[in-house]
């Protein structure tokens, strides 16, 4: 008899990769992993097999991150955070090139920390190791003070659309939540100072590092395992993915989503939100009024969303109202940048359909090959500071309701606001649209929407069907074609190719057509359906090469491809749904603004049925150029309303 596991009981690299795909991990992902490796079961190849399986899924453009800390094997600090004198002469300096991870973090962290090409960040206590395409970008210049805060690897994971993977690890070990602790507005957060020796060119440099306490709850009140409570509550909302990797119960969550949820969770239970409330005189150290969670805050105008349209409206409001007392901007995103911060890396200043300046501040002009997502978020952040807009984030607006006194109640995950008018600038990024077709659930390949697209290299050697006749659709086809074994472009209607230049007169004609449509209460049409596809030299070349030969919409999806009722079949390994987005307006449902046709009748930016509500970035203002004009118009009409 033997206790050796059978072949069926032994996990292996290919099986683990399949488990990770089922869990939702995707090519190009940046993912921070926590693992209790023993829970995976017997694994052929040990922990390296799990690391290899992750890279089999995320590919060469993905990045794997691991929280490391620093292993010293002895508690060397006194109660003041200083290294005890007895240890001081013998204390090795921290060197990211050679430092070992804390043994508490398990064998997988140690494995990642010794992989070829690994990069480690330079903060001893908050050290992160990374392997893959963006390892250097995640780990470089890690701040020593407040190493879980702004510009840390944790903040960069959130900003880049990264994810967190828990493979058998206790949910209360999700290190990213220390970043949420840093962001949360909590009174009495404990700070500590820890002394570290750092390797320097001239020898050892001693440094006192300041940090919020990560060894215990950062404020009084939460239980010791409250990180686990946060993760479970987040999963209970339907967020994230749950499954098994090997035998280990596993969880995959989006870093931005769990961080925003955790900040709100903490502040609702243990925090106070800096705000301004009529008649409230208590002030915090910044001079802002302080209100306990649950009190109602009153302003004249609430702006929902801080993308191009929202910031434009805020700019014009700032000329007449004070932030937080006269108006407030609420933004769901974890940082400035609107939807730009989530765009794919190959969307550059050369390929983007257009980036227009916000009122009063020029857009930077980087090299044309620079990804838009690397520039515009910083531009938006600079704009918010320059005009002192004091955007509140992350704040999720749940519902807007009418009140008996004709004001509006804006319910959020961080309390309620009451206002006389509302500017809605929530855009469309939160509502990707993917149509349903028979057999869709049987497809054995990969399906993804433009919102999850990260670049053409993830389709190397694959047979790819791209669905959608908009800008993203033909751009994806042109990008993917050099990498893929085959590409096929499928659209509902034949593309309308437009010769000639886009003149101001033609632009006004397009805007007038869209305005008339929303004035009638119809759903806004897409930009491309109104303008056609301009025949640039690149598009002409792609057409001549046959890359943009269009197929009509298929009738059904089969396990290995797509099929038409006339007998045609195209084999496919991946389907990219470049099928656009819908306006994110669900929170306005209590106002009953939609008409019988499903659209909202508009008079400029004003909702025809309710002049208190203005939609910017909707219909004719759903462009970077139209956003500025819409913001100015909305504020002018709101001031007229408030004066009555």
C-alpha positions as CSV (number, residue, x, y, z in Angstrom):
1,X,0.0,0.0,0.0
2,X,1.2,3.5,-0.6
3,X,-0.1,7.0,0.4
4,X,1.2,8.5,-2.9
5,X,-1.6,10.5,-4.7
6,X,-3.0,9.0,-7.9
7,X,-2.5,10.7,-11.2
8,X,-6.1,11.9,-11.0
9,X,-5.4,13.5,-7.6
10,X,-2.3,15.3,-8.8
11,X,-2.6,18.8,-10.2
12,X,-0.4,20.0,-13.0
13,X,0.4,23.2,-14.9
14,X,-2.2,22.8,-17.7
15,X,-5.0,21.9,-15.3
16,X,-4.2,24.9,-13.0
17,X,-4.2,27.2,-16.1
18,X,-7.6,25.9,-17.1
19,X,-8.8,26.5,-13.5
20,X,-7.5,30.1,-13.6
21,X,-9.2,30.8,-17.0
22,X,-12.5,29.5,-15.6
23,X,-12.0,31.8,-12.6
24,X,-11.8,34.7,-15.0
25,X,-8.1,35.5,-15.3
26,X,-7.3,36.9,-18.7
27,X,-4.4,37.6,-21.1
28,X,-2.7,40.8,-20.3
29,X,-3.9,41.0,-16.7
30,X,-1.7,42.5,-14.0
31,X,-2.6,40.4,-10.9
32,X,-1.4,40.3,-7.3
33,X,-1.5,36.8,-5.9
34,X,-1.8,35.5,-2.4
35,X,-1.7,31.8,-2.0
36,X,-1.8,29.1,0.7
37,X,-0.1,26.7,-1.6
38,X,-0.7,23.5,0.4
39,X,-4.5,24.1,-0.2
40,X,-4.0,23.6,-3.9
41,X,-3.2,19.9,-3.3
42,X,-0.4,17.8,-4.7
43,X,1.1,19.8,-7.6
44,X,3.4,18.3,-10.2
45,X,6.3,20.7,-10.3
46,X,5.5,22.4,-7.0
47,X,4.8,26.2,-6.7
48,X,6.6,27.0,-9.9
49,X,3.9,25.1,-11.8
50,X,1.3,27.5,-10.3
51,X,3.4,30.5,-11.3
52,X,3.9,29.0,-14.8
53,X,0.1,28.4,-15.0
54,X,-0.6,32.1,-14.2
55,X,1.7,33.1,-17.0
56,X,0.2,30.6,-19.4
57,X,-3.0,32.6,-18.9
58,X,-1.8,36.2,-18.6
59,X,0.8,35.8,-21.3
60,X,3.9,37.8,-22.1
61,X,2.0,41.1,-21.7
62,X,0.7,40.2,-18.2
63,X,2.4,40.9,-14.9
64,X,2.4,38.9,-11.7
65,X,2.8,40.7,-8.4
66,X,3.4,39.4,-4.9
67,X,3.6,41.1,-1.5
68,X,6.9,40.3,0.0
69,X,7.7,42.3,3.2
70,X,11.2,41.5,4.5
71,X,12.4,38.4,6.4
72,X,14.7,39.1,9.3
73,X,13.8,36.1,11.4
74,X,14.0,38.2,14.6
75,X,11.9,41.0,16.0
76,X,14.6,43.7,16.2
77,X,12.6,46.8,17.1
78,X,11.9,48.3,20.4
79,X,8.5,49.9,21.4
80,X,9.6,53.2,19.7
81,X,10.2,51.4,16.4
82,X,13.9,51.8,16.7
83,X,16.4,48.9,16.1
84,X,17.6,47.7,19.4
85,X,21.2,48.6,20.1
86,X,22.2,45.0,20.6
87,X,21.2,44.2,17.0
88,X,22.3,47.5,15.4
89,X,25.9,46.6,14.5
90,X,24.8,43.2,13.0
91,X,21.7,44.3,11.1
92,X,21.9,43.6,7.4
93,X,20.7,46.5,5.2
94,X,17.7,46.1,3.0
95,X,18.7,45.6,-0.6
96,X,15.8,44.9,-3.0
97,X,18.1,42.8,-5.2
98,X,18.8,40.3,-2.5
99,X,16.1,40.6,0.2
100,X,14.0,37.6,1.1
101,X,10.3,37.7,1.6
102,X,8.8,37.2,5.0
103,X,8.3,33.5,5.7
104,X,4.7,34.3,6.8
105,X,3.8,34.9,3.2
106,X,4.4,31.3,2.1
107,X,6.3,29.4,-0.5
108,X,4.6,31.0,-3.5
109,X,5.8,34.5,-2.5
110,X,9.3,33.1,-2.1
111,X,9.0,31.4,-5.5
112,X,8.0,34.6,-7.2
113,X,10.7,36.5,-5.4
114,X,13.4,34.3,-7.1
115,X,12.0,34.1,-10.6
116,X,14.2,35.2,-13.5
117,X,13.6,38.9,-14.2
118,X,11.9,39.6,-10.9
119,X,11.8,43.2,-9.7
120,X,11.4,44.2,-6.1
121,X,10.3,47.6,-4.8
122,X,12.5,49.6,-2.5
123,X,10.2,49.8,0.6
124,X,11.3,47.1,3.1
125,X,8.0,46.7,5.0
126,X,5.7,47.1,2.0
127,X,8.0,45.4,-0.5
128,X,6.3,44.1,-3.7
129,X,7.9,41.7,-6.2
130,X,6.8,41.7,-9.8
131,X,7.5,39.5,-12.8
132,X,6.4,40.2,-16.4
133,X,5.8,43.0,-18.9
134,X,5.2,45.9,-16.4
135,X,7.3,44.7,-13.5
136,X,9.6,47.7,-13.5
137,X,6.7,50.1,-13.8
138,X,4.9,48.6,-10.8
139,X,8.0,48.5,-8.5
140,X,10.1,51.5,-9.4
141,X,10.4,54.4,-7.0
142,X,8.3,52.9,-4.2
143,X,7.9,55.7,-1.6
144,X,9.4,54.9,1.8
145,X,6.9,56.8,3.8
146,X,3.3,55.6,3.6
147,X,4.3,52.7,1.3
148,X,0.7,51.6,0.8
149,X,-0.5,55.0,-0.3
150,X,-0.3,57.2,-3.4
151,X,2.2,56.1,-6.1
152,X,2.8,52.8,-4.4
153,X,2.7,49.5,-6.3
154,X,-0.8,49.0,-4.7
155,X,-2.0,52.4,-6.1
156,X,-0.5,51.5,-9.5
157,X,-2.3,48.2,-9.5
158,X,-5.6,49.9,-8.9
159,X,-4.9,52.6,-11.5
160,X,-3.9,50.1,-14.1
161,X,-7.1,48.1,-13.9
162,X,-5.2,45.2,-12.1
163,X,-6.7,42.4,-10.1
164,X,-6.2,40.4,-6.9
165,X,-6.1,36.6,-6.9
166,X,-6.6,34.6,-3.6
167,X,-5.7,31.0,-4.1
168,X,-6.6,29.2,-0.9
169,X,-5.4,32.2,1.1
170,X,-7.5,33.5,4.0
171,X,-9.5,36.5,2.8
172,X,-8.2,38.7,5.6
173,X,-4.6,38.5,4.1
174,X,-5.5,40.7,1.1
175,X,-2.7,43.2,1.4
176,X,-4.3,45.6,-1.1
177,X,-6.8,46.6,1.6
178,X,-4.0,48.4,3.5
179,X,-4.1,50.8,0.5
180,X,-7.9,51.3,1.2
181,X,-7.0,52.0,4.8
182,X,-4.6,54.7,3.6
183,X,-7.3,56.3,1.3
184,X,-10.2,56.1,3.8
185,X,-11.1,59.3,5.7
186,X,-11.0,57.8,9.2
187,X,-10.5,59.9,12.4
188,X,-7.7,58.6,14.7
189,X,-5.8,56.5,12.2
190,X,-2.7,55.1,14.0
191,X,0.7,56.1,12.6
192,X,3.9,54.3,13.4
193,X,7.5,55.0,12.7
194,X,9.9,52.1,12.0
195,X,13.7,52.3,11.5
196,X,15.3,50.4,8.6
197,X,18.8,50.1,7.4
198,X,18.9,50.6,3.6
199,X,21.7,49.6,1.3
200,X,23.2,52.7,-0.3
201,X,26.3,53.3,-2.6
202,X,28.2,54.7,0.4
203,X,27.2,52.0,2.8
204,X,24.2,51.6,5.1
205,X,21.8,54.4,5.4
206,X,19.5,54.4,8.4
207,X,16.0,55.8,7.9
208,X,12.9,56.2,10.0
209,X,9.9,55.3,7.9
210,X,6.4,56.6,8.7
211,X,3.3,54.4,8.0
212,X,-0.2,53.8,9.1
213,X,-0.2,50.9,11.4
214,X,-0.7,47.7,9.4
215,X,-0.1,45.3,12.3
216,X,-3.5,45.8,13.8
217,X,-6.8,47.6,12.8
218,X,-5.8,51.1,11.8
219,X,-8.5,52.6,14.0
220,X,-10.3,51.4,17.1
221,X,-13.4,49.4,16.5
222,X,-13.0,46.9,13.7
223,X,-12.4,43.2,14.6
224,X,-8.9,41.7,13.9
225,X,-10.1,39.9,10.8
226,X,-12.1,42.8,9.3
227,X,-10.3,42.5,6.0
228,X,-12.0,39.2,5.6
229,X,-15.4,40.8,6.3
230,X,-14.8,43.4,3.7
231,X,-13.9,40.8,1.0
232,X,-16.9,38.7,1.9
233,X,-19.3,41.6,1.8
234,X,-17.8,42.7,-1.5
235,X,-18.4,39.2,-3.0
236,X,-21.9,39.2,-1.6
237,X,-22.8,42.1,-4.0
238,X,-22.1,39.8,-6.9
239,X,-18.7,41.3,-7.6
240,X,-15.6,39.3,-8.4
241,X,-15.3,35.6,-9.3
242,X,-15.2,32.5,-7.1
243,X,-14.1,29.0,-7.9
244,X,-11.3,26.5,-7.3
245,X,-7.7,26.3,-8.4
246,X,-6.6,22.8,-7.9
247,X,-8.4,22.0,-4.6
248,X,-8.1,25.5,-3.2
249,X,-11.1,27.7,-2.9
250,X,-10.1,30.8,-4.8
251,X,-11.3,34.4,-5.4
252,X,-10.5,36.9,-8.2
253,X,-11.5,40.6,-7.8
254,X,-10.8,43.8,-9.6
255,X,-8.4,45.9,-7.6
256,X,-10.2,49.2,-8.2
257,X,-13.6,47.7,-7.3
258,X,-12.5,46.1,-4.0
259,X,-10.5,49.2,-3.0
260,X,-13.4,51.5,-3.6
261,X,-15.8,49.1,-1.8
262,X,-13.3,48.9,1.2
263,X,-13.0,52.7,1.5
264,X,-16.7,53.0,1.6
265,X,-17.1,50.1,4.0
266,X,-14.6,51.6,6.4
267,X,-15.9,55.1,6.2
268,X,-19.5,54.1,6.7
269,X,-18.7,52.3,9.9
270,X,-15.7,54.1,11.4
271,X,-15.2,57.3,9.5
272,X,-16.3,60.9,9.0
273,X,-16.6,62.4,5.6
274,X,-15.2,65.9,5.1
275,X,-18.0,68.0,3.7
276,X,-19.9,71.2,4.2
277,X,-23.3,71.2,5.6
278,X,-25.5,74.3,6.1
279,X,-25.4,75.3,9.8
280,X,-22.7,72.8,10.8
281,X,-19.7,74.5,12.4
282,X,-17.4,71.7,13.4
283,X,-14.2,71.7,11.3
284,X,-11.4,69.3,10.7
285,X,-7.7,70.3,10.5
286,X,-8.1,71.2,6.8
287,X,-10.9,73.7,7.7
288,X,-13.6,71.7,6.0
289,X,-16.9,71.1,7.8
290,X,-17.2,67.6,9.3
291,X,-20.4,65.6,9.3
292,X,-20.9,62.2,10.9
293,X,-21.8,59.4,8.5
294,X,-25.5,59.3,7.8
295,X,-26.2,63.0,8.0
296,X,-27.6,64.7,4.9
297,X,-25.4,67.2,3.1
298,X,-26.9,70.1,1.2
299,X,-25.6,71.9,-1.8
300,X,-27.1,73.7,-4.8
301,X,-25.8,71.4,-7.5
302,X,-24.5,67.8,-7.5
303,X,-22.3,66.7,-10.4
304,X,-22.1,62.9,-10.9
305,X,-19.0,61.9,-12.7
306,X,-15.5,63.5,-13.2
307,X,-14.7,62.7,-16.8
308,X,-14.4,65.3,-19.5
309,X,-18.0,66.4,-19.3
310,X,-18.2,66.4,-15.5
311,X,-15.0,68.4,-15.1
312,X,-16.2,70.9,-17.7
313,X,-19.4,71.4,-15.8
314,X,-17.5,71.7,-12.5
315,X,-15.2,74.3,-14.1
316,X,-18.1,76.6,-14.9
317,X,-19.9,75.9,-11.6
318,X,-16.7,76.9,-9.8
319,X,-17.0,80.5,-11.2
320,X,-20.3,80.9,-9.3
321,X,-20.3,78.4,-6.4
322,X,-17.9,77.2,-3.7
323,X,-17.0,73.5,-3.8
324,X,-18.6,71.4,-1.1
325,X,-21.0,74.2,-0.1
326,X,-22.4,75.3,-3.4
327,X,-21.6,72.3,-5.5
328,X,-20.0,68.9,-5.2
329,X,-18.5,66.5,-7.7
330,X,-19.0,62.8,-7.0
331,X,-16.8,60.3,-8.9
332,X,-17.0,56.5,-8.9
333,X,-13.5,56.0,-10.2
334,X,-10.6,55.4,-7.8
335,X,-8.5,58.2,-9.2
336,X,-8.7,61.1,-11.7
337,X,-8.9,60.3,-15.4
338,X,-12.4,59.3,-16.1
339,X,-12.6,56.3,-18.5
340,X,-9.2,57.2,-20.0
341,X,-7.5,55.5,-17.1
342,X,-9.0,52.2,-18.1
343,X,-8.1,52.3,-21.9
344,X,-5.9,49.7,-23.5
345,X,-2.2,50.4,-23.9
346,X,-2.2,50.5,-27.7
347,X,-4.7,53.4,-27.7
348,X,-2.1,56.1,-28.3
349,X,-2.3,59.8,-29.2
350,X,-1.8,58.7,-32.8
351,X,-4.7,56.2,-32.9
352,X,-7.2,57.8,-30.5
353,X,-10.3,59.4,-32.1
354,X,-9.6,62.7,-30.4
355,X,-8.6,64.3,-27.1
356,X,-9.8,67.8,-26.6
357,X,-8.7,70.3,-24.0
358,X,-10.7,71.0,-20.9
359,X,-11.7,74.7,-20.5
360,X,-8.8,76.8,-19.2
361,X,-5.9,74.2,-19.4
362,X,-4.1,72.9,-22.4
363,X,-3.7,69.2,-23.0
364,X,-0.1,67.9,-22.9
365,X,1.4,67.1,-26.2
366,X,3.6,64.0,-25.8
367,X,5.1,61.8,-28.4
368,X,2.3,60.5,-30.7
369,X,3.2,56.9,-29.7
370,X,2.4,57.5,-26.0
371,X,-0.5,55.6,-24.6
372,X,-3.4,58.0,-23.8
373,X,-3.9,56.2,-20.4
374,X,-0.4,57.3,-19.3
375,X,-1.1,61.0,-19.9
376,X,-4.8,62.0,-19.6
377,X,-5.3,60.8,-16.0
378,X,-2.5,63.1,-14.8
379,X,-3.9,65.9,-16.9
380,X,-7.3,65.5,-15.2
381,X,-5.6,65.4,-11.8
382,X,-3.7,68.6,-12.6
383,X,-7.0,70.2,-13.7
384,X,-8.8,69.3,-10.5
385,X,-6.0,70.8,-8.5
386,X,-5.6,73.9,-10.7
387,X,-9.3,74.9,-10.3
388,X,-9.7,73.5,-6.7
389,X,-12.7,71.3,-7.7
390,X,-12.3,69.0,-4.6
391,X,-13.8,65.9,-6.3
392,X,-15.1,63.3,-3.8
393,X,-13.9,59.8,-4.7
394,X,-14.5,56.9,-4.8
395,X,-18.2,57.6,-4.3
396,X,-20.9,55.4,-6.0
397,X,-24.2,57.1,-6.6
398,X,-27.0,54.5,-6.1
399,X,-30.1,56.5,-6.8
400,X,-31.5,60.0,-7.4
401,X,-35.0,60.6,-6.0
402,X,-37.4,63.6,-6.0
403,X,-38.2,65.1,-2.7
404,X,-41.5,66.8,-1.7
405,X,-39.8,70.2,-1.5
406,X,-38.8,69.9,-5.2
407,X,-35.2,69.2,-4.4
408,X,-33.3,66.0,-5.3
409,X,-31.9,63.4,-2.9
410,X,-28.7,61.8,-4.2
411,X,-28.1,58.5,-2.4
412,X,-24.5,57.2,-2.4
413,X,-22.5,54.6,-0.7
414,X,-21.0,57.3,1.4
415,X,-24.2,59.0,2.6
416,X,-26.8,61.3,1.0
417,X,-26.7,64.7,-0.7
418,X,-29.6,67.1,-1.2
419,X,-29.5,69.5,-4.1
420,X,-31.7,71.7,-6.3
421,X,-30.1,70.6,-9.5
422,X,-28.1,67.7,-10.9
423,X,-25.5,67.4,-13.7
424,X,-25.2,63.8,-14.8
425,X,-21.8,63.1,-16.4
426,X,-21.5,59.3,-15.9
427,X,-20.7,58.5,-19.5
428,X,-20.9,55.0,-20.8
429,X,-17.7,53.0,-19.7
430,X,-19.5,51.4,-16.8
431,X,-22.1,49.8,-19.2
432,X,-20.4,47.8,-21.9
433,X,-23.0,46.3,-24.3
434,X,-22.7,42.8,-25.6
435,X,-25.6,41.5,-27.6
436,X,-26.9,37.9,-27.2
437,X,-26.8,35.3,-29.9
438,X,-27.9,31.7,-29.9
439,X,-25.2,29.3,-28.8
440,X,-23.1,32.0,-27.2
441,X,-22.6,30.0,-24.0
442,X,-21.3,27.0,-25.9
443,X,-18.3,28.8,-27.4
444,X,-15.1,27.0,-26.3
445,X,-12.8,30.0,-27.1
446,X,-12.4,33.3,-25.5
447,X,-15.0,36.1,-25.6
448,X,-14.2,39.7,-24.4
449,X,-15.6,43.1,-24.8
450,X,-13.6,46.2,-25.8
451,X,-13.6,47.2,-22.1
452,X,-11.4,44.2,-21.4
453,X,-9.2,44.6,-24.5
454,X,-5.5,45.1,-23.6
455,X,-3.7,44.8,-27.0
456,X,-3.2,42.7,-30.1
457,X,-0.4,40.5,-28.8
458,X,-2.8,38.5,-26.7
459,X,-4.3,37.1,-29.9
460,X,-1.0,35.9,-31.5
461,X,-1.6,32.8,-33.6
462,X,-5.4,32.8,-32.9
463,X,-8.4,33.0,-35.3
464,X,-10.3,36.1,-34.2
465,X,-13.7,37.4,-35.0
466,X,-14.2,41.1,-34.3
467,X,-17.9,42.2,-34.0
468,X,-18.8,45.9,-34.4
469,X,-18.8,48.6,-36.9
470,X,-17.6,51.5,-34.7
471,X,-14.2,53.0,-34.3
472,X,-13.0,50.4,-31.8
473,X,-14.2,47.6,-34.2
474,X,-12.1,48.5,-37.2
475,X,-9.2,49.6,-35.0
476,X,-9.1,46.3,-33.3
477,X,-9.2,44.4,-36.6
478,X,-6.3,46.5,-38.0
479,X,-4.3,46.0,-34.8
480,X,-4.9,42.3,-34.3
481,X,-4.4,41.2,-38.0
482,X,-0.6,41.2,-38.0
483,X,-0.5,39.0,-34.9
484,X,-3.5,36.6,-35.5
485,X,-3.7,33.6,-37.7
486,X,-6.9,35.0,-39.2
487,X,-9.1,38.0,-38.6
488,X,-12.8,38.4,-39.6
489,X,-14.7,41.7,-39.2
490,X,-18.5,41.2,-38.7
491,X,-21.0,44.1,-38.6
492,X,-24.7,44.5,-38.6
493,X,-24.7,47.1,-41.4
494,X,-22.1,47.7,-44.2
495,X,-19.7,50.4,-43.2
496,X,-20.2,53.9,-44.6
497,X,-16.8,55.1,-45.8
498,X,-16.5,58.8,-45.9
499,X,-14.3,60.7,-48.4
500,X,-13.0,64.2,-47.8
501,X,-12.2,66.2,-44.8
502,X,-14.4,66.6,-41.7
503,X,-15.4,70.3,-42.1
504,X,-17.0,72.5,-39.4
505,X,-20.1,72.6,-41.5
506,X,-20.3,68.8,-41.6
507,X,-19.7,68.6,-37.9
508,X,-22.6,71.0,-37.2
509,X,-24.8,68.9,-39.5
510,X,-24.0,65.7,-37.5
511,X,-24.6,67.4,-34.2
512,X,-27.9,68.8,-35.4
513,X,-28.9,65.3,-36.5
514,X,-28.1,63.7,-33.1
515,X,-29.7,66.7,-31.2
516,X,-32.9,66.2,-33.2
517,X,-32.9,62.5,-32.3
518,X,-32.6,63.0,-28.6
519,X,-35.1,65.9,-28.7
520,X,-37.6,63.4,-29.9
521,X,-36.8,61.1,-27.0
522,X,-35.0,58.5,-29.1
523,X,-31.9,56.6,-28.0
524,X,-28.7,58.4,-29.1
525,X,-27.1,56.9,-32.2
526,X,-23.4,56.1,-32.3
527,X,-20.9,58.6,-33.6
528,X,-19.9,56.4,-36.5
529,X,-23.5,56.0,-37.6
530,X,-23.7,59.7,-37.8
531,X,-20.4,60.5,-39.3
532,X,-19.3,57.5,-41.3
533,X,-15.7,56.1,-41.2
534,X,-13.1,58.6,-42.5
535,X,-10.8,57.1,-45.2
536,X,-7.4,57.8,-43.7
537,X,-4.3,56.5,-45.4
538,X,-4.1,53.7,-42.9
539,X,-7.7,52.7,-43.4
540,X,-7.3,52.8,-47.2
541,X,-4.2,50.5,-46.9
542,X,-6.1,48.1,-44.7
543,X,-9.1,48.0,-47.2
544,X,-6.7,47.4,-50.1
545,X,-5.0,44.5,-48.2
546,X,-8.4,42.9,-47.5
547,X,-8.1,43.4,-43.8
548,X,-11.3,45.3,-43.6
549,X,-13.4,43.0,-45.8
550,X,-16.6,43.0,-43.8
551,X,-18.9,40.0,-43.2
552,X,-22.6,40.4,-42.3
553,X,-23.7,39.5,-38.8
554,X,-23.7,35.8,-38.1
555,X,-26.9,34.0,-36.9
556,X,-25.5,31.9,-34.2
557,X,-22.3,30.9,-32.3
558,X,-21.1,27.3,-32.2
559,X,-18.4,25.8,-29.9
560,X,-15.6,26.3,-32.5
561,X,-16.8,29.5,-34.4
562,X,-19.7,31.4,-35.8
563,X,-22.2,30.4,-38.4
564,X,-24.8,31.8,-40.8
565,X,-28.1,30.3,-41.8
566,X,-26.9,30.1,-45.4
567,X,-24.3,27.5,-44.4
568,X,-21.3,29.7,-44.0
569,X,-19.0,29.0,-41.0
570,X,-15.9,30.8,-39.7
571,X,-13.7,28.9,-37.2
572,X,-12.6,31.1,-34.3
573,X,-10.5,30.9,-31.1
574,X,-11.7,34.3,-29.9
575,X,-14.6,36.7,-30.3
576,X,-14.0,40.4,-29.6
577,X,-17.2,42.3,-29.0
578,X,-16.5,45.9,-30.1
579,X,-20.2,46.5,-29.7
580,X,-20.1,49.8,-27.8
581,X,-21.5,51.0,-24.6
582,X,-24.8,52.3,-23.2
583,X,-25.4,55.4,-21.2
584,X,-24.9,54.7,-17.4
585,X,-28.2,56.1,-16.2
586,X,-29.6,53.4,-13.9
587,X,-29.3,55.6,-10.8
588,X,-31.8,58.1,-12.4
589,X,-34.5,55.4,-12.7
590,X,-36.5,56.8,-9.7
591,X,-37.0,60.0,-11.7
592,X,-38.8,58.2,-14.5
593,X,-37.2,60.2,-17.3
594,X,-37.3,57.6,-20.1
595,X,-40.1,57.8,-22.7
596,X,-41.9,55.0,-24.5
597,X,-39.0,54.5,-26.9
598,X,-36.5,54.0,-24.2
599,X,-34.7,57.3,-24.7
600,X,-34.9,60.6,-22.7
601,X,-36.3,63.6,-24.5
602,X,-33.8,66.4,-24.3
603,X,-33.7,70.2,-24.8
604,X,-30.0,70.8,-25.2
605,X,-28.5,69.3,-22.0
606,X,-31.7,69.7,-20.1
607,X,-34.1,66.8,-19.6
608,X,-37.3,68.1,-21.2
609,X,-39.5,66.5,-18.5
610,X,-37.4,67.8,-15.6
611,X,-35.3,71.0,-15.9
612,X,-33.5,70.2,-12.7
613,X,-31.6,67.4,-14.5
614,X,-28.9,68.0,-17.1
615,X,-27.2,65.2,-19.0
616,X,-23.8,66.1,-20.3
617,X,-21.8,63.5,-22.3
618,X,-25.1,62.2,-23.6
619,X,-26.3,62.4,-27.2
620,X,-24.7,65.3,-29.1
621,X,-22.3,66.1,-26.2
622,X,-20.9,62.5,-26.1
623,X,-17.5,63.7,-27.4
624,X,-14.5,65.4,-26.0
625,X,-15.3,68.5,-28.1
626,X,-19.0,68.6,-27.2
627,X,-18.3,68.1,-23.5
628,X,-17.0,71.6,-22.9
629,X,-19.9,73.3,-24.7
630,X,-22.3,71.1,-22.8
631,X,-20.8,71.9,-19.5
632,X,-21.1,75.7,-20.1
633,X,-24.7,75.4,-21.4
634,X,-25.8,73.2,-18.5
635,X,-24.4,75.6,-15.9
636,X,-26.0,78.7,-17.6
637,X,-29.4,77.1,-17.5
638,X,-29.0,75.8,-14.0
639,X,-28.2,79.3,-12.8
640,X,-31.3,80.5,-14.5
641,X,-33.3,77.8,-12.8
642,X,-31.9,78.6,-9.3
643,X,-32.7,82.3,-9.8
644,X,-36.4,81.6,-10.1
